[in-house]
Amino acid sequence: MIRRRGWLIAFNFLLLLMAADAGGGVTREGAASLSMRLRAVNPAAADTFALALEVAERNEARAVPLFESVTRLAPGFGPGWRELGKCLLETGRREPGLSALRRAVEYEKSPENYTALVLGLANPTGSTMPTESEVNQAASLCRLTLEQAPDDVELLTAACALAGKTDDFEWLEESVDRLRKEAPDEPLGFYYQGILYLTQNDKEAALAVAERGHQLGMSGEMYRALKSAATHRTPMEQGAHLTQIVGLTWVATLALLFLLGSLLSAAALRAARRVPRETGGRARGLDLALRQLYRGVIGTCCLYYYVSQPLLILLVLALTAGLVYLMFMARHLPIKLILILLGGAAVTVYSILRSLFVRGRAGDPGVKVPADGEPRLRAVLDEVAGRVGTRTVTNVYLTPGTEIAVMERGGAWTRMGRGSERCLILGIGALDGLRLRPLKAILAHEYGHFSNRDTAGGGMALAVRRSLMTSAYGLANGGASNWFNPAWIFLNLFNAVFLRVSQGASRLQEVLADRWAASCYGAPAFRQGLSHVIDRSIRFGAHTNSVLSEVIERKSALGNLYTYQPASGLNEAEVQTAVEAAMTREPSPYDSHPRPVDRFAWVEALEVTDEPPTAQDDMPAWGLFDDREAVERFFTDLVRKNIYRQHHVDIPAEAAT
């Protein structure tokens, strides 16, 4: 309703001008008929009336005294008063003109006199606009007159103008239909039809009738007004159009990134199956092209994420404001619901803004091994680095678990040079039963990430992940993680796309790092090392749960988590089943590593010639440490402290004496 009324307001002045143009003068046939009628009453008045009509066609001001003479000679002759009133209005004398038209209606209640009064009341006189009371009076008279002359084209034209002026949409539609029916080729009918289409927001139809009306003789002013309105966008329409373009581009870009991630993932899988011509894990040819494509797509994802944040904020605020506005328009104000909407919007905006400024923690990833500690371990690390052909790790960080990984710390400029800190994260839980050659193969795999510069970039990707998780946590913690919250929807969709792309890149990196391990120490050593780490991660997890449950339940001491034998023991069948599942489970598109059995097959297809075994190869990995017992007790003590800090359960180190 507001939009339709806006169009009528824009056209109201022109509507009345067109209606004024529709009020033509007396035709020759009409003038002859009126003169004959008047001659029967007063022959002198008839001659004066005929002369006045001729003068009025050239100059209305000079015709006024003549029509005044007619009204004096024949005061009851309605057409004389009507023509006098029209001339007075044309010369800018509104009050005398309306008075003369009213006298015409008093003497003769004909459709012609009523029509003249209707147009006189509704149309402006010079710079004087009709009052609201005059327009309403004209509308009432127009309705009454149409009952007497329903097919009067001039009156129907006035009805269209008055319907628009009074915002009477039903009357406007009815009048336009009747006008088009009575005068199918009347240009004004096309003009008012175009206005009606505009009030219905059908701009294409309005433009079509404007073109047709122009062909049939519609004035240039009317044609230009309709065409401009049909082709011009209001600021609101321009904003809606821009919003539509941005929204479609936003959604299409997300879909495109998802498609690219899927295609790259499939291409990476094919590249992994392909046997390279050269040994080593350095990216070449198709592998190098895929890595560069992945880097570009991940960079685009990161840029897309940050560009989306202000759009999300605007979308949330606009939706909230729109819903509240609709409640006001409906005159139903559920205060509780409004407060919930405002609170949800505030939580969403705060969570988004907060996530943009979150920073990663700079703490150590484990317990740092002193520079002069464990020289045998340092020698092995230097040897593996030499075999791969890359710089050795700067520091080793031990953890109580079974993870083995590398990372690089330092700013972007530092990482581009040689001043970054290369870190090896070594979980001591993985060392039990591990031999030295398989360990070297695992280390060669990790050094392969350094050689391929997998750890040198990715700072923006990590920042996006931190921001994504921080924002999701803020929404969930604030009660705004609803299915109808656009920010929550976006986070879930983008997370799926970003994981698919970034994890696909990670799988390609793992395949190339596997080739380094096999090239340096043989496929069997890599298979033994990776199989051992997978087995130990499952076995150590089950062992830890069993030990901690037992010592907490019995309130017994725990001096060494790694050598403690629980009374219940491990369910070997369950452990083997879990290990087998980890080896053969079909990976999802969101896994960061290919499944182990595929990795074994791909490195064995390299057909790398194994070096003869040495006496050192079968040495236990724990032999690289001077005091295994001390290391295990140190981390057992760390586990006890963590349990107390998180659960307030005190596990003694030694049994009470």
Secondary structure, DSSP 8 states (H G I E B T S, - for coil): -HHHHHHHHHHHHHHHHHHHHH-----HHHHHHHHHHHHTT-HHHHHHHHHHHHHHHH-HHHHHHHHHHHHHH-TT-HHHHHHHHHHHHHTT-HHHHHHHHHHHHHH---HHHHHHHHHHHHS-BTTB---HHHHHHHHHHHHHHHHH-TT-HHHHHHHHHHHHHTT-HHHHHHHHHHHHHH-TT-HHHHHHHHHHHHHTT-HHHHHHHHHHHHHTT--HHHHHHHHHHHH---HHHHHHHHHHHHHHHHHHHHHHHHHHHHHHHHHHHHHHHS--SSSSS---HHHHHHHHHHHHHHHHHHHHHHHHHHHHHHHHHHHHHHHHHHHHHTT---HHHHHHHHHHHHHHHHHHHHHHT-------SSEE--TTS-HHHHHHHHHHHHHHTS---SEEEEESSS-EEEEEES-HHHHHTT-SEEEEEEEGGG-TT-BHHHHHHHHHHHHHHHHTTTTTS-HHHHHHHHHHHHHHHHHHHTT---TT-HHHHHHHHHHHHHHHHHHHHHHHHHHHHHHHHHHHH-HHHHHHHHHHHHHHHHHHHHHHHHHHHHHHHHT---S-TTT---SS---HHHHHHHHHHHHH----TT-SS--HHHHHHHHHTT--------TTTTSBGGGGSS-HHHHHHHHHHHHHHHHHHHH-----SS---
